[in-house]
């Protein structure tokens, strides 16, 4: 079996880096994760008229992480904007385990295709000993002709150049062509990217970063104790809770409130 890092896979990675540079302008043109010049800063992108509460990635939009240091101990690897158990088999500490790229979890290493039977990862990669959906593009059908370097699954696109004019943006997280990922992909007439389609801004009338919660209330969902994480979700201020990054948190002297 061909190595998982075939020339076609390497070209897919190069294309991914290329699209990241193109979309960076939509996310503030940042790359280093800092508040002033980093693609990982809160609010760097807006989706549906609302700035990202957590992080922004130049090629994925609003995400949970842009680097592994953003993740906790349980899921320490940042993969395609999400904290996962592993990014490669080197992250799997137990003997005889491999990182399965479909879900980025450490599982018992496969020894051949029979041990990968069932599901949509039927191939045992001879190099990584992980069950995968594809090792090269030769394993993929015509409607999903690219073997994703991230998930080892057959996908529709690896860069914007793989997509048609009607859906010109490649969602690298899902490997499919969409109309938009962030508001900057949309025209002035329909400026908000809602469910990956351009439409009217549901937060019109509110300052950038604020969400229209109705009755004339524009709330910062990342810090408003009356609308923490979502409109109408109240923190228990009587117990000392505050709203931090869209979550109600107890004061240090009252763990668990």
Secondary structure, 3 states (H helix, E strand, C coil): CCCCCCHHHHHHHHHHHHHHHHHHHHHCCCCCCCCCCCCCCCCCCEECCEECCCEEECCCEEECCCCHHHCCCCCCEEECCEEECCCCHHHCCCCCEEEECCCCEEEECCCCHHHHCCCCCCEECCCCCCEECCCCHHHCCHHHCEECCCCCCEECCCCHHHCCHHHCEEECCCCEEECCCCHHHCCHHHCEEECCEEECCCCCCCCCCCEECCCCCEECCCCCCCCCCCCCCCCCHHHCCEEECCEEECCCCCCCC
